[in-house]
Each structure stands twice: as structure tokens, then as C-alpha cells.
Amino acid sequence: MVESSAQKEDLQNFSAERWILQTKNIAQTVDAIDVDSWVAFLYETTNLFKKMGSAMSMAFSDITTKAEVIQNNRDALRKERGADSSISLQDLIEDDITKGLAKLNGENNSKLCKEMYKGDKKLAKDDYRHQFTSTARTVLRNLWLLDFLHHFMTMLHTNRDAKLSACAKHAYSEGLGPHHPWVVRQAAKVAMLACPSRENFLNDTKATYEQIDEFKQTLEQFRGQLWEYYKQKAIIDLP
């Protein structure tokens, strides 16, 4: 079925109802997360940041790139295993671990590949691993984003006198800032100063406090479990 232009436009506009449904889909399959559900959640999150101003939208624009990496890796593994194979998010992560690909980060692979593949194991110039970005590393960055969303939505819901920019700055300092270099942290602070008012944000997203509470409660059904999974797999510190 071909999507109409109106349908495509609607998918690019934030929907609190759709976002909550996506988090519920993830929570219900947390041991074997459906890749399409995860990717849809990421795309909807980018729609949320668009409602927080152009600076915030730009600061979080790499979420789209990460969603595309996960989709492409799923499609590649499906070709390897068969078109009818069912592949979960965890399948992609564990395939990276099994093949020794978890640390690979696309354009920055040159030095790492030289260290990993020496002598007889040296890679051919056209080997896919020179440009491969692992799902394991990508989803780890997604988990940092989940931490940001947890702190942001919690403060937004519980401290209703706080400015939206204050909620964003608090969430960033707790969830994302510790993982970013100084230059990125400074740019993020500037972006958050440009956040709209709380009232305008809520009006623009059409999100209620009841929905915010429902989202953060659903998020907590899988955020901690995914962090525990990463700890068990010993991939919590991928560079």
C-alpha cells in the first residue's frame, strides 16, 4: 500500500498517542524487541524534538541516522539468514558480538580495523567492515537517549513550575552530558536555551500530563532491563 502525501506528513508530526503505543509495543516484547517498533519509536522521538525548536531538533538530528543504521543492519542480516527470517533488536546486537563487530563505528573504523585484523586476517579494501556501524554501539547511544527522556519527562510531570529549558538541561546533564565531550555539551546548552515555553510546547504537542505520566511509566518497563542486558553482555562501555 502506497502512503499518501497526507499520511507521510502526519507521520512527520508528533503524536503523543502514537509515541505511547510505540513504547508499549517495545515493553511487551522487551526480550526480543521488534526492530520496526524500535525504529518507529526513534522517528517519533525526532518529531518530539522538532516541537522543542529548531536548535533542539538539529542537536538531536542524529537519531534519524541511528534509526537508519539499525534498519540497514537488519536488512543485511536478513539477506544473510533468509528473507523470511525473524530478526529482533537483540539478534542484531548479539550478531555484532559473535562476529567481533560491536566496536565498529563506520567512518572511524580505519585504526580499529588495523588493530583487529592483522597478518592473515587483514581485510580486503572493499570489505564491508571498513564502513560498518554496529547495532550494539548504536543502541547503546539510544539507551543514553532513553535516560534523557526519563529525566526530562519526570521533571516535566512532577515540577510543573519548571521551564521547559530547565527540564531539558537537567535531563541532558543526567542522561547525555556525561557521555559527550566538552564542545558538544556547550552546544547542547545553547540549544536548550532556545526551547519554547512549557505552555507552547504542550499546546503544540497536544500532550496531556496524563500522557506524559503514561509514557514515563511505560518507558521504565524496559529502560532498566535493556541497561541490565548491556551489562550482562559486557558492552556497556563501547567507544
Secondary structure, 3 states (H helix, E strand, C coil): CCCCHHHHHHHCCCCHHHHHHHHHHHHHCCCCCEHHHHHHHHHHHHHHHHCCCHHHHHHCCHHHHHHHHHHHHHHHHHHHHCCCCCCEHHHHHHHHHHHCCCCCEHHHHHHHHHHHCCHHHCCCCCCHHHCCECHHHHHHHHHHHHHHHHHHHHHHHHCCCCCHHHHHHHHHHHHHHHHCCHHHHHHHHHHHHCCCCHHHHHHHHCCCHHHHHHHHHHHCCCHHHHHHHHHHCCCCCCC
